[in-house]
């Protein structure tokens, strides 16, 4: 990726994640992802996929407020703003499709929530990467297609605030502007929420992957649910992860 300009936010603004303060949104430019071919609009019944499939993943991007329905053709149950609370462009992982509708994983409580959006209301993009987090071995593995790009030791949630298990995806890319920040140089907000903390530092218990200013904590179970990685790994992830990248925690 090319050189980017990072917008810095005041340090007093709380990061709505299970592990603390708020970095600034990082760019996830349109050129970073190859546009996906538009799938057939005649598929019926619904076709479902999972974020753990080895093939490319479809991500729905919305440039305006997006209506979400509980079923294809149903009255919308709610609307999602075009950007996240951190200012990241709205990106939703596609997990199914039916005719002119897409089933998407929602960044809402409870974890594993899904909804349906109209295909014409979003732009589809393709993501080849995925992240696999093994809590037992305390490792994070980044995979591109069938190729393992990197594996790194991580810190995970403490016994009192464990890292949630499930299939999630990246909803925010954030820059702190300071490698010595508590979150290191970069943080990646996930669609996951803590199963224990419903509120943390003014946020809703959102879980993320981020760097750390406590490198000795890597390999330990010490966080409020977030996944800590070495700062040099956070810098690599910033270059390779896109909004919508699947993250499986198990």
N, C-alpha and C positions, 0 to 999 in steps of 0.2 A: 504494500500500500504506500501511497505517497505521504508527504509531510502533512500533518494536520495541525489545526489551531484549536486548542482546548479552551473552552469557556470555564472560568473558575467561579465557584459559588462560595458564599460566605461560610466560614467554618462553623458558624453557630447553627446552621440548618441541619437538622437531624436526618441521617440516612435511614429510610424506612426498610431496614433489613433486620434480621434477627441478631446481627452483630454490630450495629452502631451507626456512626455519623454519615454524612452524605457527600460523596464526591460529585464532580460535574459530569454531565453527559458527554460521551465520546461519539465522534462521527462514525456512522455506518453507511457509507456512501453507496449509491445505487450501483456504481461500478464494481463494488466488492463482490456482488453476487451475479451469477448468470441468470437471465430471465428463464423461467421454466416454460416448456411448451404447454399450451392450454389444454388440459385434459378434456376428454369427451364430455359433452353435456347431456348425453342420453343414458348414462349409466343408471341402472335401477335393478334391484334394490341398492341400499347404501353399500359402498365399498369402504372397508376400514383398513387402516394401516397402523403401525406402531412406531414410536421413535427409535426402537431398537433394531428396525430393519436395516440391513447393511447397505441398501441402495440409497440414492439421493432422497432428501426430505423436501417436501414442499412447505413453504412458509407464505402466509398471507399477510401482505402489508397494506395498511389503510392510511390514506392521506386526509380523510375526513372522519367525523364521528361515525362509528360503526354500529349498526343495529344487530343485536344478538338474539336469536330465537331458540326456544327449547327444542323445537322440531322443525324440519323443513316446511316452509309455508305458514308456520304459526306466527301469531302476533309477537313482536319482539318483547322479551322479558326485561331487557335493559340495553343501554348503549355504552360503548367504550369510547373514550376520547381518542383523538388521532395520535396523541402522545401519552406516554406514561407519566406518572407524577414526577419523574426525574427529567422529563423532556425528551426521552428517546422516542423515535418513530415507533408506532404501534406495529408489532410483529406477532403473529399467532401461528403456532404449529398446526398444520393440517393433519388430521388423523382419520378423516373419512370424507366421502363425497356421495352425493345423490342428485342427479340431474343438474339443476342450476344452483345447487347448494353445496357448501363445504362445512364439514364438521371440524371444529377447531378446539384445541385444548385452551382453556381459559386461565389467566393468571390470577384466579380468584380462590377464596376459600369456599368449600373445602378443597384440599388438593385433589387432583384428578377430575375437576369439573370440566365439562365440555358444553359447547353450544353450537348453533348453526348460523352461518352468515351467507349472504348471497354472493355467488361467484363474481358477479359484475361489480360488486362494491369493493373489491380488493385487487391488488396486483400480486400475482404468484411469482415467487422466486425459488430457486433451488439451492439447497445447502448440502454439501457433500460430507462435512465434518460431523462428528458426534463425540460427546464426552461420556466416559464410563467411570463412575466412582465406586470403588470397593471399600466399604466401611470396615470390613474385617481386616484387610491388609493395609488400610489407610493409604490408598494410592488413587491417583487420578490418571486416566489414560485418555489421550486425544487420538482419535482415529479419523483418517481421511479415506473414505471408501473402505478398502480392505487393508489399508496400510496403517500401522501404528506409527504415529508421528512422535509421540513422547509419552513417557510414564514418569510420574513424580510422586514422592511421598507427600502427604498432606496432613493437616490437623483437621479434626472433625469435632462435632458437638460433644459436650460433656454428658455424663450419665443423667444429669438433671435437665439438660436441654439438648437432646439428641438430634442429629441431622435427620430430617425426614427421608423415608425411603419411597421411591416411586419414579415415574417417568415425567421429566420436566423439560424446560427449555430456557434459553437465554432471552430475557426481556429488556435488559438494560446493559449498556457498555458505558462505564464511568471512569473518569480520570480524576485522581486526587491532585495531580500537579506536584506531588511530593513523595519520593520513594521512601521517606522516613515516616510517612503517615501510618496511622494504625491499620489502614487497609492497603498499605503498600502503594505502588504507583497506579494500579488499576483494580477495578472491581467489576464484577459481572452479576447483575441482579437476575435471579431465577424466578420462574413461575411458582416455585415452592414456597410454602409457609411453614413455620414451626408448628409442630403438633402440641407444643407445651406453652409457648409464649404467644399470646394473642396481641401483645403490644410490647414494643421495645424501642427506647429512645425516641418516642413520639411516632413511631411507625407501626405497621400492622404485623410485625413478625416475619417479614419477607426474608428468605434465605438467599445467600449469594456465594460466589466464589471470589476470593480476593487475595491480594498479597498481604504482607504483615511486617510490622516493625519488631516482631518477636520471633526471629528465626528459630530459636530454641524450642518453640512450641510445635514446630512441624514434626509430625509423627505421633502427636499426643491427642487426647480427647479432651479439649479444653475450651472450645468456643461455645457460643450461644446457639449453635446450629449451623453456622456458616462453614464453608470449606476454605481453609487457608492454604495457600501455595507459596513456595519461595518466590521472591520478587522477580528473579530472572525468568521464572516460568510465567508469571503474570504478564510480563512484557511480551513473551512469545504468544500467549493466548490472545492478547490484544490484537496482534497481527492476524491471527488465524480464525478466531471465533467471530461469527456473524450473529446478528439478532435472529432468533428462531432456532439456533443450533440446539439439537436435542441433548439433554443431560439425563443420564440414567443413574440413579443412586440405589445401590443394593448391597 
